[in-house]
Amino acid sequence: MPYLSVHFREKPTPDGEQVHFACSPDGFCWEALNGGRPVLESAMGTRGVRDIEIVRKAEGGFVLLATDLCIARVRDENGGVDWKALNHRGSKYLSCWESDDLVHWSGQRLLFFGREDFGCLWAPEVFYDGENGDYLIHWGSTVAADGFDHMSIWCARTKDFRSFTPPEIYFSKKNEILDSHIVKVGKTYHLFYKNSSDPAANMHETSESLFGPWAHDDGFDAVMRYYGGAGAYEAATAFTLPDGRWCLMLDFFGCPGEQMGYVPYVSPAPGNTAFKRADSEFSFPYGFKHGRFLEITQEEYRRLKQAYR
């Protein structure tokens, strides 16, 4: 069972904040595609992308979305970043590409959701709602009404990634929520998210409905406390391994430069959040930053390996 990873790289130059691909024959051993160089590059908006999402459409083909943001282009002379300014005056768009085969891609588009009062749109993800026959796009935004000082998860529905329902809040708490990941296992929806403070940690909740109400998972909190440094992780993304275990990847950003990247946690089965850290079972050519791990077919794996040697 092969897989594709779509991500960006932590580099001081803009070529890191572009679309990078890697593939694996088994979900454990990963190989960079295209020599570790970008597969797609942004030429619009900020001319950079982060927090990259890919989804296989129910009707066939693929959509790739990303945050329109290039940190390498906004650092000051000392290498610092004014994250508050980016929260207040960031891009009001998401970058989008589409493909039928993962190799030939459409031109880049910028998606606008009809609101000028967003301070930023970060960390987009897509969940296919089979019951409703459409896609739920969810992302983190600040808005003018809150002084751009409180990030919540917003959402909009679409059938074609060209027209969208008006944005609405999907998930919000007293503290800021920085990103979100939704997985459905059986009849249960699993929501992983990054809480900004008190505590700054990755959290997990479940519901029998896509829009809640949500039940907090105290056991997952305990797992995060056990492994320590919970506040230094973000960007949860989960997938099922060929042996039936559940893999949760968390992006570790609490270290310098290219040491940053996804760390694997594995549980016995999908829906089971008794995760154990499993670094020794996985190998990566470099740190994969905030992206998605997608199961692909053997033919898609062969095609990617041939196209991006």
MODANOR-V399981 format. One record per pair of residues at least 4 apart in sequence whose ideal C-beta (glycine too) atoms are under 7 Angstrom apart, sorted by the first residue. I is the first residue (numbers start at 0). J is the second residue. Records with the same first field share a line. If there is no record, write none. Layout:
I: J  J
This chain:
0: 25  26  241  294
1: 22  23  24  295  297  300
2: 22  23  26  292  293  294  295
3: 20  22  293  295  303
4: 21  29  287  290  292
5: 18  20  51  53  63  290  291
6: 19  51  287  288  289  290
7: 15  16  17  19  48  49  51  288  289  290
8: 15  19  285  288
9: 15  256  257  259  286  288
10: 14  15  257
11: 71
12: 71
13: 46  47  69  71  72
14: 37
15: 71
16: 47  48  49  69  70  71
17: 37  39  40  41  47  48
18: 37  38  39  48  51  63  65
19: 37  38
20: 32  33  38  303  307
21: 29  30  31  32  284  287
22: 30  32  300  303  304
23: 27  28  29  30
24: 300
25: 241
26: 240  241  246
27: 280  281
28: 282
29: 282  283  284
30: 284
31: 35  284  285
32: 38  303  307
33: 38  307
35: 284  285
38: 307
39: 96  104
41: 46  47  48  94  107
42: 46  107
43: 94  107  109
44: 67  90  92  94  109
45: 67  68  69  72  90
46: 69  72
47: 68  69  71  72
48: 65  66  67  94
49: 65  66  68  289
50: 65  66  121  122  123  289
51: 63  65  290  291
52: 63  64  65  123  124  125  291
53: 61  63  291  293
54: 61  62  125  127
55: 61  293
56: 60  61  62
57: 127
60: 97  98  99
61: 97  98  101
62: 95  97  125  160
63: 95  96
64: 93  94  95  123  125
65: 93  94
66: 93  120  121  122  123
67: 90  92  93  94  109
68: 89  90
70: 74  80
73: 80
74: 78  79  80
75: 79
81: 85
82: 86
83: 87
84: 88
85: 89  119
86: 118  119  141  147
87: 118  147
88: 118
89: 118  119
90: 119  120
91: 111  115  117  120
92: 109  110  111  120
93: 110  120  123
94: 107  109
95: 108  110  160
96: 104  105  107
97: 105
98: 103  104  105
99: 103
100: 302
101: 299  302  303
102: 302  303  306
112: 155  163  166
113: 165
114: 166
116: 142  143
117: 140  142
118: 140  141  142  147
119: 140  141
120: 138  140
121: 138  139
122: 138  139  178
123: 136  138
124: 137  179  180  181
125: 134  136
126: 134  135  181
127: 134
128: 133  134  135  209
133: 156  157  158
134: 156  157
135: 154  156  209
136: 154  155  157
137: 152  153  154  169  179
138: 153
139: 150  152  176  177  178
140: 150  151  153
141: 145  147  148  149  150
142: 147
143: 147
145: 149
149: 175
150: 175  176  177
151: 168  170  171  176
152: 169  170  171  176  179
153: 166  167  168  169
154: 166  167  169
155: 163  164  166
156: 163  164
157: 162  163
170: 176  179  190  192
171: 176
172: 176
174: 194  195  196  197
175: 195
176: 192  193  194
177: 193  195  233
178: 192  193  233  234
179: 190  192
180: 191  235  236  237
181: 188  189  190
182: 189  237
183: 188
184: 189  269  270
185: 270
186: 207
187: 205  207  270
188: 205  206  208  209
189: 203  205  270
190: 203  204  213
191: 201  203  235
192: 202
193: 201  233
194: 198  199  200  202
195: 199
198: 229  230
199: 230
200: 223  229  230
201: 223  229  232  233  235  249
202: 219  220
203: 216  219  272
204: 213  214  215  216
205: 213  214  216
206: 211  212  213  214
216: 272
217: 221
218: 222  272
219: 223  272
220: 224
221: 225
222: 226  272  274
223: 229
224: 229
226: 276
228: 253
231: 251  252  253
232: 249  250  251
233: 250  252
234: 249  250  289
235: 247  249
236: 248  291  292
237: 245  246  247
238: 246  292  294
239: 243  245  269
240: 244  246
243: 268
244: 265  266  267  268
245: 265  266  268  269  271
246: 263  265
247: 264  274
248: 261  263  292
249: 261  262  264
250: 260  261  288  289
251: 259  260  262
252: 259
254: 258  259
257: 285  286
258: 286
259: 286  288
260: 283  285  286  287  288
261: 287
262: 276  278
263: 277  278  281
264: 274  275  276  277
265: 274  275  277
266: 271  272  273  274
267: 271
277: 281
283: 287
295: 299  300
296: 300
297: 301
298: 302
299: 303
300: 304
301: 305
302: 306
303: 307
